[in-house]
Amino acid sequence: MKKIFIILLISIAYLTSCSSVDNKQINVEDNMVETNMVEVYTNSVVENPSLEFNNPSVFIGTDFITFFQTCYKLGDFDRMIKFTSSNSINKHGIQKVEQFYKDMNFGYDIKLLNVVNVDGQYIMNYKTSIIATKGIKRFVVIVEGDSCKIVLPNDLMEFCK
């Protein structure tokens, strides 16, 4: 009987403590501050280094080649061309590069191992897993303007090996 009485008192104390919350209504319009969203966005892009596109190791929350591979998996070949170096496009032609991207096999697992900067070119080394076979794949990336761009080899089939 004593245990039931103690449990009842604890329950009443608990329930009454929950009802003592002050229910104030806040008028949101009175507390709003007008801001220019375009200006805030523009400032954050300039000041936030994680939103820059010129670091192949940190590119939109991932690394550049993983981003590039995601474009491939989504079939966004136009974006892949935008992130292809202008020298590669001039050398091979835009139609040939686009057709190459559509025909290549780039859907295998990759994991970034390291990045080496050699004379302004970033050599990105990846561990690959292609049909249960592990390997190492190297990609060459440059910074053109303010963005990373992939450099295609002279023989496009070398890109897939």
PEZI-V539358 format. One record per backbone hydrogen bond with DSSP energy under -0.5 kcal/mol. CO is the residue of the C=O (numbers start at 1). NH is the residue of the N-H. If there is no record, write none. Layout:
# PEZI-V539358
co: {CO | CO}
nh: {NH | NH}
This chain:
# PEZI-V539358
co: {1 | 2 | 3 | 4 | 5 | 6 | 7 | 8 | 9 | 10 | 11 | 12 | 13 | 14 | 15 | 17 | 18 | 21 | 22 | 24 | 25 | 26 | 27 | 27 | 28 | 28 | 29 | 35 | 36 | 37 | 38 | 39 | 40 | 41 | 42 | 43 | 44 | 47 | 48 | 49 | 50 | 53 | 54 | 55 | 56 | 57 | 59 | 62 | 63 | 64 | 65 | 66 | 67 | 68 | 69 | 70 | 71 | 71 | 72 | 75 | 76 | 77 | 78 | 79 | 81 | 83 | 85 | 86 | 87 | 88 | 89 | 93 | 94 | 95 | 96 | 97 | 98 | 99 | 100 | 104 | 109 | 111 | 114 | 116 | 116 | 117 | 118 | 120 | 121 | 121 | 122 | 122 | 123 | 123 | 124 | 125 | 125 | 126 | 126 | 127 | 128 | 129 | 129 | 130 | 132 | 133 | 135 | 137 | 139 | 139 | 140 | 141 | 142 | 142 | 143 | 144 | 144 | 146 | 147 | 149 | 150 | 150 | 151 | 154 | 155 | 156 | 156 | 157 | 157}
nh: {5 | 6 | 7 | 8 | 9 | 10 | 11 | 12 | 13 | 14 | 15 | 16 | 17 | 18 | 19 | 20 | 21 | 23 | 24 | 26 | 27 | 28 | 30 | 31 | 31 | 32 | 32 | 37 | 40 | 41 | 42 | 43 | 44 | 45 | 46 | 47 | 48 | 49 | 51 | 52 | 60 | 148 | 56 | 58 | 64 | 59 | 62 | 59 | 67 | 68 | 69 | 70 | 71 | 72 | 73 | 74 | 75 | 76 | 75 | 77 | 80 | 81 | 82 | 83 | 84 | 150 | 89 | 90 | 91 | 92 | 93 | 97 | 98 | 99 | 100 | 101 | 102 | 103 | 104 | 106 | 129 | 127 | 125 | 118 | 123 | 119 | 121 | 143 | 118 | 123 | 124 | 141 | 116 | 125 | 139 | 113 | 114 | 128 | 137 | 111 | 135 | 109 | 131 | 133 | 134 | 130 | 128 | 126 | 124 | 141 | 151 | 122 | 144 | 149 | 145 | 146 | 147 | 53 | 144 | 142 | 85 | 152 | 140 | 156 | 158 | 159 | 160 | 160 | 161}
